[in-house]
Every structure is written in structure tokens, then in C-alpha cells.
């Protein structure tokens, strides 16, 4: 795997073995494809045929996408690829079957919800933008606030079976909102601001 990661960052093609799942034998489990298109030359990591990572060296841009497959395999590959640029990926379970992916930028200590279409990260400026999908606006969470955020969404997921989409859109029962306001004061209002960055004064 380390050899394939090296090939990805140096635009060298490589692959592992053909997928063993029935009907999937037309592609490899892991494959790195180098595309030479001048200024937009790129390296693409394919996992079961899905481009989970794309690197544009001339733009200093990387793209990460789980394609909705929030599995141990997907996130282990993303971590193997992006650890060298200070990015890590993990999952949060709300109530057993609601699973959401997050990315942490260790350089800025900021967490990002993995939206449909993935995330685009500029390596030099550390600017993070949403990928091609537009179903869910980008959500940024400062590192010092993520612990409180995670505890709150886990509680709502286990207790009321709410998805993260409903929590962030403000679709929270009134009794839950009153309880959380007592526990977190003004923070619950900040959690519900979908698509906006949580202010730096939120948890001070």
C-alpha cells in the first residue's frame, strides 16, 4: 500500500489485484491512474472503480470523496493517502445505522463534514471547498468545539433517531432543544447553522 501511495503523489500508475467480489472482476480493488493533460495533469486513486482521491500537482489541489461508502475500507484508504498532507478521515455513528464521514485538517485544527461530491483542499492555502455536489452546504467546525458538537449529535441520534441533516436543519423536538439549551447554552443555536462556519467565540 505504501508503494501505491508513493505512486499516487508522484503521478505514477499502479494497481493491486482484481476485485474479488462477484461481477466486479473488470476492475482492480486499488488502482492509481496518471492522467497527462498539461496544466490539469492529475493522479487518480480508484477504489473499486470510484475515484476517492484526485491530486492536481500544478494547482496544489487534492479532492477527497467517499462516494457515500462510509466503510472501514474507504476511510483506511483515505487516511493512507492523505496522512502526509495533514488530513485524516473518520466516521461518526448517530444511532447504529446513520453514519457520517468527517475530515480533520490537522494544520488548521478544523473539522469538515464530508458532503456529497467530496471536499477540495488547496494544499498551500489550506482552503477547503465543497466538491461537485450541492445537496449539503459545507460545514466547518473548529477543533475546540468539535467534542461538544459530536456529543450533541450522538445524543440526538441515539435518543430520537434524528439524522445529521435533520439536526443541522433545526428539525429538533422542542423538549430536546430546551434540554440542550440548558446543557450547552447558546451552542445549540450555532450547531443548527447549516452551511456557515461556527464563530470562533462559540466555545470561549
N, C-alpha and C positions, 0 to 999 in steps of 0.2 A: 504493500500500500504506500509506503514512503517513496518508492520509486515512481509510482504513478502521480503522487502529489508533486514531486520534483518536475515531472514532465508537464504537469498542468501549468505550473508557474513559469516554465521555460518554453512554452508553446511547442512541445514535442509530443507527437501522437503516441498512444499506448493503450493497452487493454488487458483485462484479466482473462476470464473464461466465459464461455457462452452460458446464458442464463439456464438454470436447471428446471425452472417452472414449466409445466406443460403448456405448449403453444407459444413459449417465449424464446425458442431456440434461435430466432432470427437476429437477436441482439446479444450483446455481452452484458454481464452484470455491471461492470465498471469499464468505461471507455473514455479516453481523453482524445478529443478531436482538435486538431490545429487548423484554423481557417485563415488563409492568407488573402486578405483583401485590402492591402495597403494600410491606410490610416486606421481602418477598422478591423485590422487583423485581431484575432481573438483565439482563446483557448476555451474549449467547452468540455465540461465533465458530464458525461451521461451515466445516470444510474437507472438501470432497466429501461433505457431509451429516453429518459427525461433529463433535460439539461438543468441540473440542480445548481450548477455554478458556471459562470462565464467570466473570463478575465480579459479586459481590454488594456494591454500594456501601454499603448501610446496615450490613452485617455486617463490612465491610472484609475481605472474603474473596475469594480467587481460587482457581480449580480449573484444573489443567493435566493433560491426558491425551493420550497419543499413540495410544491405541486399538490398540496393537500394530503400528502402521505407523511403524517406526523408519527413516524415509526422510529424505533431504536436504530435501524439500519440507516435511514435517511440522515438522522442527526449525527450519528457517528461519522458518516462521510463528510458532512458539512464541517464538523469540528476538525477532522483530519486535514481538510483542505485549508481552512481559514485560521487555524491557530497561529500561524506565522505572521499574520497581519493584525493580531489582537482582537479577533472576533470569536465568540463562542455561541453555541445554539443549544437550546434545551426546551423541554415541554412542560406544560402545567396542566394537570388534570383538575377539572372542576367537580365533577360528581361521577367519576368512573368512566364515562364514555364521551364527555365533552373534553377534547384535547386541543390545546392551542400552543403554537410554537412562538418562541421569543428569541431574539438575538441580543447579545450584550456586546457593546463596543467597550473594551477594557481601557482604551486610551482616553475616552471621554467619560467613562463610567455612566453610560446611558443604555437603557433597555428599549427595545423596539418590538412591538407586536408584529409577527410575520403575517403580512396581508396577502390576499390573492394577488398573484403577479410577482410576489417576492419583493426584495429590497435591493436598491442600487446604492453602493457605497463608494465614495471617492476617497482613495487611499491617502492622498496628501492633505486634503482639507477636512476629512472625516465627515463630510456632508452626507447625510443619508436621505434618500428619496424613495418613494414607492415605485414598484415596478410597473408592469403594463396594466395590471388590473386596477379597477377603480371602485370595487364594491365596498371597500372599507378604507376610510382615510388613515393616513399614517399616525400612529400613536407613539409618542416619545415619553419615557418615564425616567427621571433622574435616579441614579443608583441609590441615593439615601432614602428614596420614597418607595422603591420597588417592594421592599419587605412588607410594608403596610398595604400596598396595592395587592400583592399576592395573597396575603391573609384574608383580605376582604373578598376577593373574587372566589377564593376557595370556600369560604363560609357560605356565600350566596349560592354557589354551585351545589354544595352538599345539602344545604338546608332547604333550598327552594327549587333546585334543579334548573336554575337560570343559566343560559348560555352567556358567554362573554359579550356577544353582540347585544343582548338584551340589557345586560348590566351597564354597558357603556352608553347605551342609548337612553338610559334613565327609566327603563321599564322595570322598576323595583317596587314591590308592595309597600304600602305606606308604613306598616308596622316594622318592616325591615329597615326602611330608611330612617325612622325615628331611632331605632336601636343603634344603627351605625353612626348617626349623628352624635349620639351620646358617647360612643366609643372613639370616634375619630374627629369629632368636632366638624370643622369645615372641610375636611379631606374628602368626604363622600361626594360633595359637590364637584370637587376637582376631578375625581375619578370618572365622573359622568361626562366630562367634556371630551367627547369623542373627536379625534382629529386635531386637537390642539395640544401644545406642549404644556405639561403641568408646570406652573410657575416655580421659580427657584425658592420662593418663600413658603412653599406649601408645608414643609415639614420642619421649619426652623423653630 
